């Protein structure tokens, strides 16, 4: 039970940040799971199963608070689905020993990117359709590969392009449910078809997944409400430092 409550706390904090900032649930959860030795593909699968529940509630909450720009939604979501399917297929076909340092490096870059975005001044302007789709494709792929990255990649890029924070966060959070569903379905297919040879016993992560779901479900409605009022720059700095610090620690473990 201690493990369940530990990951429930991680899920609560990660979803609170994600719903308010439009990023970091997967990034924080994946970084913590990697730090305790879970293989990368199993990390991503576990996080995305948990996100099926948290993103559904988060997206519904953002819809209720009218934080969603549907024009932007239909530019970002389909490209994200395509990128996510490709990323999950690639991840499940590579040995965990090979992909682990790559994923740690990727998550570290995402942490640094969040710190960089937090330091930039924000000027609102219209976002082009092609650029939104491009960010969605890249975000879906990186999210599947790293177990997190949809928010840091897509939200930060759209905000840097001048998107209104409230609508960018709400739209990215709402579209994440569909992208997560596509990625999770790809993991299931890879497991059932035998493409994912390094899957191992996925049932051993049920307590972890259950904790992440429980914590995330509780905090999701509160996070959507906070999206209107949270000091986003301070939160981005905190998340960036946390993720970067955990990745540096894991990198040191690999070297050692």
C-alpha positions as a Markdown table, in Angstrom:
| # | Residue | x | y | z |
|---|---|---|---|---|
| 1 | Unk | 0.0 | 0.0 | 0.0 |
| 2 | Unk | 2.9 | 2.4 | 0.6 |
| 3 | Unk | 3.9 | 2.1 | -3.1 |
| 4 | Unk | 0.3 | 2.8 | -4.1 |
| 5 | Unk | 0.1 | 6.0 | -2.0 |
| 6 | Unk | 3.5 | 7.1 | -3.1 |
| 7 | Unk | 2.5 | 7.0 | -6.8 |
| 8 | Unk | -0.9 | 8.5 | -6.0 |
| 9 | Unk | 1.0 | 11.5 | -4.6 |
| 10 | Unk | 3.1 | 11.6 | -7.7 |
| 11 | Unk | 0.0 | 11.4 | -9.9 |
| 12 | Unk | -1.8 | 14.1 | -7.9 |
| 13 | Unk | 1.1 | 16.5 | -8.1 |
| 14 | Unk | 1.8 | 15.8 | -11.7 |
| 15 | Unk | -1.8 | 16.2 | -12.8 |
| 16 | Unk | -2.1 | 19.4 | -10.8 |
| 17 | Unk | 0.8 | 20.8 | -12.7 |
| 18 | Unk | -0.3 | 19.4 | -16.0 |
| 19 | Unk | -3.9 | 20.7 | -15.8 |
| 20 | Unk | -2.8 | 24.2 | -14.7 |
| 21 | Unk | 0.2 | 24.5 | -17.0 |
| 22 | Unk | -0.8 | 22.2 | -20.0 |
| 23 | Unk | 2.3 | 20.0 | -19.5 |
| 24 | Unk | 4.3 | 17.7 | -17.2 |
| 25 | Unk | 2.0 | 14.8 | -16.1 |
| 26 | Unk | 3.7 | 12.3 | -18.3 |
| 27 | Unk | 7.1 | 14.0 | -18.0 |
| 28 | Unk | 7.1 | 13.9 | -14.2 |
| 29 | Unk | 5.6 | 10.4 | -14.0 |
| 30 | Unk | 7.9 | 9.0 | -16.6 |
| 31 | Unk | 11.0 | 10.5 | -14.9 |
| 32 | Unk | 10.0 | 9.1 | -11.5 |
| 33 | Unk | 9.3 | 5.6 | -13.0 |
| 34 | Unk | 12.6 | 5.6 | -14.8 |
| 35 | Unk | 14.4 | 6.7 | -11.6 |
| 36 | Unk | 13.1 | 3.5 | -9.8 |
| 37 | Unk | 14.3 | 1.2 | -12.6 |
| 38 | Unk | 11.2 | 0.6 | -14.8 |
| 39 | Unk | 12.2 | -0.1 | -18.5 |
| 40 | Unk | 11.4 | 2.8 | -20.9 |
| 41 | Unk | 8.7 | 1.0 | -23.0 |
| 42 | Unk | 7.0 | -0.2 | -19.8 |
| 43 | Unk | 7.3 | 3.4 | -18.4 |
| 44 | Unk | 5.5 | 4.9 | -21.5 |
| 45 | Unk | 2.8 | 2.2 | -21.5 |
| 46 | Unk | 2.1 | 2.6 | -17.8 |
| 47 | Unk | 2.0 | 6.4 | -18.0 |
| 48 | Unk | -0.3 | 6.3 | -21.0 |
| 49 | Unk | -2.8 | 3.8 | -19.4 |
| 50 | Unk | -3.0 | 6.2 | -16.4 |
| 51 | Unk | -3.4 | 9.2 | -18.7 |
| 52 | Unk | -6.5 | 7.6 | -20.3 |
| 53 | Unk | -8.3 | 8.4 | -17.1 |
| 54 | Unk | -6.6 | 11.7 | -16.1 |
| 55 | Unk | -6.8 | 13.3 | -19.6 |
| 56 | Unk | -10.5 | 12.3 | -20.0 |
| 57 | Unk | -11.3 | 14.2 | -16.8 |
| 58 | Unk | -8.9 | 17.0 | -17.5 |
| 59 | Unk | -10.3 | 17.5 | -21.0 |
| 60 | Unk | -13.9 | 17.5 | -19.8 |
| 61 | Unk | -13.0 | 20.0 | -17.1 |
| 62 | Unk | -11.4 | 22.4 | -19.6 |
| 63 | Unk | -14.4 | 22.1 | -21.8 |
| 64 | Unk | -16.6 | 23.0 | -18.9 |
| 65 | Unk | -14.5 | 26.0 | -18.2 |
| 66 | Unk | -14.5 | 27.0 | -21.9 |
| 67 | Unk | -10.8 | 26.8 | -22.2 |
| 68 | Unk | -10.8 | 24.9 | -25.6 |
| 69 | Unk | -10.2 | 26.5 | -29.0 |
| 70 | Unk | -11.8 | 23.9 | -31.4 |
| 71 | Unk | -10.1 | 25.3 | -34.5 |
| 72 | Unk | -6.7 | 24.7 | -32.9 |
| 73 | Unk | -7.9 | 21.3 | -31.5 |
| 74 | Unk | -8.6 | 19.9 | -35.0 |
| 75 | Unk | -5.2 | 21.1 | -36.2 |
| 76 | Unk | -3.2 | 19.6 | -33.4 |
| 77 | Unk | -5.0 | 16.4 | -32.5 |
| 78 | Unk | -4.9 | 14.3 | -35.8 |
| 79 | Unk | -1.2 | 15.0 | -36.3 |
| 80 | Unk | -0.6 | 14.1 | -32.7 |
| 81 | Unk | -2.3 | 10.7 | -33.1 |
| 82 | Unk | -0.2 | 9.9 | -36.2 |
| 83 | Unk | 3.0 | 10.9 | -34.4 |
| 84 | Unk | 2.0 | 8.9 | -31.3 |
| 85 | Unk | 1.3 | 5.7 | -33.2 |
| 86 | Unk | 4.7 | 5.9 | -35.0 |
| 87 | Unk | 6.5 | 6.7 | -31.7 |
| 88 | Unk | 5.0 | 3.8 | -29.8 |
| 89 | Unk | 5.7 | 1.4 | -32.7 |
| 90 | Unk | 9.4 | 2.4 | -32.7 |
| 91 | Unk | 9.8 | 2.3 | -28.9 |
| 92 | Unk | 8.4 | -1.2 | -28.6 |
| 93 | Unk | 10.8 | -2.5 | -31.3 |
| 94 | Unk | 14.0 | -1.4 | -29.5 |
| 95 | Unk | 15.8 | -3.0 | -26.6 |
| 96 | Unk | 15.4 | -1.2 | -23.3 |
| 97 | Unk | 19.2 | -1.2 | -22.7 |
| 98 | Unk | 19.6 | 0.8 | -25.9 |
| 99 | Unk | 16.6 | 3.2 | -25.5 |
| 100 | Unk | 17.0 | 4.0 | -21.8 |
| 101 | Unk | 19.9 | 6.5 | -22.1 |
| 102 | Unk | 18.2 | 8.1 | -25.1 |
| 103 | Unk | 14.9 | 8.5 | -23.2 |
| 104 | Unk | 16.8 | 10.0 | -20.2 |
| 105 | Unk | 18.6 | 12.4 | -22.5 |
| 106 | Unk | 15.3 | 13.3 | -24.2 |
| 107 | Unk | 13.5 | 14.0 | -20.9 |
| 108 | Unk | 16.5 | 16.1 | -19.7 |
| 109 | Unk | 16.2 | 18.2 | -22.9 |
| 110 | Unk | 12.5 | 18.6 | -22.2 |
| 111 | Unk | 13.3 | 19.9 | -18.7 |
| 112 | Unk | 15.8 | 22.4 | -20.2 |
| 113 | Unk | 13.2 | 23.4 | -22.8 |
| 114 | Unk | 10.6 | 24.2 | -20.1 |
| 115 | Unk | 13.2 | 26.4 | -18.3 |
| 116 | Unk | 14.0 | 28.1 | -21.6 |
| 117 | Unk | 10.3 | 28.8 | -22.3 |
| 118 | Unk | 9.8 | 30.1 | -18.8 |
| 119 | Unk | 12.4 | 32.8 | -19.4 |
| 120 | Unk | 10.9 | 34.0 | -22.7 |
| 121 | Unk | 8.5 | 37.0 | -22.8 |
| 122 | Unk | 5.0 | 36.2 | -24.0 |
| 123 | Unk | 3.3 | 38.1 | -26.8 |
| 124 | Unk | -0.1 | 36.9 | -28.1 |
| 125 | Unk | -0.6 | 36.4 | -31.8 |
| 126 | Unk | -2.4 | 34.0 | -34.2 |
| 127 | Unk | -0.9 | 30.5 | -34.7 |
| 128 | Unk | -0.6 | 29.2 | -38.2 |
| 129 | Unk | -2.4 | 25.9 | -39.1 |
| 130 | Unk | 0.7 | 24.2 | -40.6 |
| 131 | Unk | 2.9 | 25.0 | -37.6 |
| 132 | Unk | 0.2 | 23.7 | -35.2 |
| 133 | Unk | 0.0 | 20.4 | -37.1 |
| 134 | Unk | 3.8 | 20.1 | -37.2 |
| 135 | Unk | 4.0 | 20.6 | -33.4 |
| 136 | Unk | 1.3 | 18.0 | -32.9 |
| 137 | Unk | 3.1 | 15.4 | -35.0 |
| 138 | Unk | 6.4 | 16.0 | -33.2 |
| 139 | Unk | 4.7 | 16.1 | -29.8 |
| 140 | Unk | 2.8 | 12.8 | -30.3 |
| 141 | Unk | 6.0 | 11.0 | -31.4 |
| 142 | Unk | 8.1 | 12.4 | -28.5 |
| 143 | Unk | 5.3 | 11.7 | -26.0 |
| 144 | Unk | 5.2 | 8.0 | -27.0 |
| 145 | Unk | 9.0 | 7.6 | -27.0 |
| 146 | Unk | 9.6 | 9.3 | -23.7 |
| 147 | Unk | 6.4 | 8.5 | -21.8 |
| 148 | Unk | 5.8 | 12.3 | -21.6 |
| 149 | Unk | 6.4 | 15.2 | -23.9 |
| 150 | Unk | 3.0 | 16.1 | -25.5 |
| 151 | Unk | 2.6 | 19.1 | -23.2 |
| 152 | Unk | 6.2 | 20.3 | -23.0 |
| 153 | Unk | 6.6 | 20.0 | -26.8 |
| 154 | Unk | 3.2 | 21.3 | -28.0 |
| 155 | Unk | 2.1 | 23.7 | -25.2 |
| 156 | Unk | 5.4 | 25.4 | -25.0 |
| 157 | Unk | 5.8 | 25.7 | -28.7 |
| 158 | Unk | 2.3 | 27.1 | -29.2 |
| 159 | Unk | 2.8 | 29.6 | -26.3 |
| 160 | Unk | 6.1 | 30.6 | -27.8 |
| 161 | Unk | 4.3 | 31.2 | -31.1 |
| 162 | Unk | 2.0 | 33.6 | -29.3 |
| 163 | Unk | -1.0 | 31.5 | -28.3 |
| 164 | Unk | -3.3 | 32.7 | -25.5 |
| 165 | Unk | -2.2 | 30.6 | -22.5 |
| 166 | Unk | -5.7 | 29.7 | -21.3 |
| 167 | Unk | -6.8 | 28.4 | -24.7 |
| 168 | Unk | -3.5 | 26.7 | -25.5 |
| 169 | Unk | -3.5 | 24.8 | -22.2 |
| 170 | Unk | -7.1 | 23.8 | -22.5 |
| 171 | Unk | -6.9 | 22.7 | -26.1 |
| 172 | Unk | -3.6 | 20.8 | -25.7 |
| 173 | Unk | -5.0 | 19.1 | -22.5 |
| 174 | Unk | -8.3 | 18.1 | -24.3 |
| 175 | Unk | -6.6 | 16.8 | -27.4 |
| 176 | Unk | -4.2 | 14.8 | -25.3 |
| 177 | Unk | -6.9 | 12.2 | -24.4 |
| 178 | Unk | -7.3 | 11.2 | -28.1 |
| 179 | Unk | -3.5 | 11.1 | -28.6 |
| 180 | Unk | -3.1 | 9.0 | -25.4 |
| 181 | Unk | -5.8 | 6.6 | -26.6 |
| 182 | Unk | -4.0 | 6.1 | -29.9 |
| 183 | Unk | -0.7 | 5.5 | -28.2 |
| 184 | Unk | -2.2 | 3.1 | -25.6 |
| 185 | Unk | -3.9 | 1.1 | -28.4 |
| 186 | Unk | -0.6 | 0.8 | -30.3 |
| 187 | Unk | 1.1 | -0.6 | -27.1 |
| 188 | Unk | -1.7 | -3.1 | -26.8 |
| 189 | Unk | -1.3 | -4.1 | -30.5 |
| 190 | Unk | 2.5 | -4.4 | -30.2 |
| 191 | Unk | 2.1 | -6.6 | -27.1 |
| 192 | Unk | -0.6 | -8.9 | -28.6 |
| 193 | Unk | 1.1 | -9.2 | -32.0 |
| 194 | Unk | 4.5 | -10.1 | -30.6 |
| 195 | Unk | 6.2 | -6.9 | -32.0 |
| 196 | Unk | 7.0 | -5.9 | -28.4 |
| 197 | Unk | 9.4 | -8.7 | -27.5 |
| 198 | Unk | 10.8 | -6.9 | -24.4 |
| 199 | Unk | 7.4 | -6.4 | -22.8 |
| 200 | Unk | 7.9 | -8.6 | -19.8 |
| 201 | Unk | 5.2 | -9.0 | -17.1 |
| 202 | Unk | 3.1 | -5.8 | -17.4 |
| 203 | Unk | 0.9 | -6.9 | -14.5 |
| 204 | Unk | 3.7 | -6.1 | -12.0 |
| 205 | Unk | 3.1 | -2.4 | -12.6 |
| 206 | Unk | -0.7 | -2.4 | -11.8 |
| 207 | Unk | -0.1 | -0.8 | -8.3 |
| 208 | Unk | 2.0 | 1.9 | -9.9 |
| 209 | Unk | -0.6 | 2.6 | -12.6 |
| 210 | Unk | -3.5 | 2.5 | -10.0 |
| 211 | Unk | -1.7 | 5.1 | -7.9 |
| 212 | Unk | -1.0 | 7.4 | -10.8 |
| 213 | Unk | -4.7 | 7.2 | -11.8 |
| 214 | Unk | -6.1 | 7.8 | -8.4 |
| 215 | Unk | -3.9 | 10.8 | -7.7 |
| 216 | Unk | -4.4 | 12.3 | -11.1 |
| 217 | Unk | -8.2 | 11.8 | -11.1 |
| 218 | Unk | -8.5 | 13.6 | -7.8 |
| 219 | Unk | -6.5 | 16.7 | -8.9 |
| 220 | Unk | -7.7 | 17.0 | -12.5 |
| 221 | Unk | -10.8 | 19.1 | -11.9 |
| 222 | Unk | -8.9 | 21.4 | -9.5 |
| 223 | Unk | -6.1 | 21.8 | -12.0 |
| 224 | Unk | -8.4 | 22.9 | -14.8 |
| 225 | Unk | -9.8 | 25.6 | -12.5 |
| 226 | Unk | -6.3 | 26.8 | -11.6 |
| 227 | Unk | -5.4 | 27.2 | -15.3 |
| 228 | Unk | -7.0 | 30.6 | -15.1 |
| 229 | Unk | -5.1 | 31.9 | -12.1 |
| 230 | Unk | -1.8 | 30.0 | -11.6 |
| 231 | Unk | 1.5 | 32.0 | -12.0 |
| 232 | Unk | 2.6 | 29.9 | -15.0 |
| 233 | Unk | 6.2 | 31.1 | -15.1 |
| 234 | Unk | 7.0 | 30.1 | -11.6 |
| 235 | Unk | 5.4 | 26.7 | -12.1 |
| 236 | Unk | 7.3 | 26.1 | -15.3 |
| 237 | Unk | 10.6 | 26.9 | -13.5 |
| 238 | Unk | 9.8 | 24.5 | -10.7 |
| 239 | Unk | 8.9 | 21.7 | -13.2 |
| 240 | Unk | 11.9 | 22.3 | -15.4 |
| 241 | Unk | 14.3 | 22.1 | -12.4 |
| 242 | Unk | 12.6 | 19.0 | -11.0 |
| 243 | Unk | 12.7 | 17.1 | -14.3 |
| 244 | Unk | 16.2 | 18.2 | -15.2 |
| 245 | Unk | 17.5 | 17.3 | -11.7 |
| 246 | Unk | 16.0 | 13.8 | -11.9 |
| 247 | Unk | 17.5 | 13.2 | -15.3 |
| 248 | Unk | 20.9 | 14.4 | -14.3 |
| 249 | Unk | 20.7 | 12.0 | -11.3 |
| 250 | Unk | 19.7 | 9.1 | -13.6 |
| 251 | Unk | 22.5 | 10.0 | -16.1 |
| 252 | Unk | 25.0 | 9.9 | -13.2 |
| 253 | Unk | 23.6 | 6.4 | -12.3 |
| 254 | Unk | 24.1 | 5.1 | -15.8 |
| 255 | Unk | 27.7 | 6.5 | -16.0 |
| 256 | Unk | 28.5 | 5.0 | -12.6 |
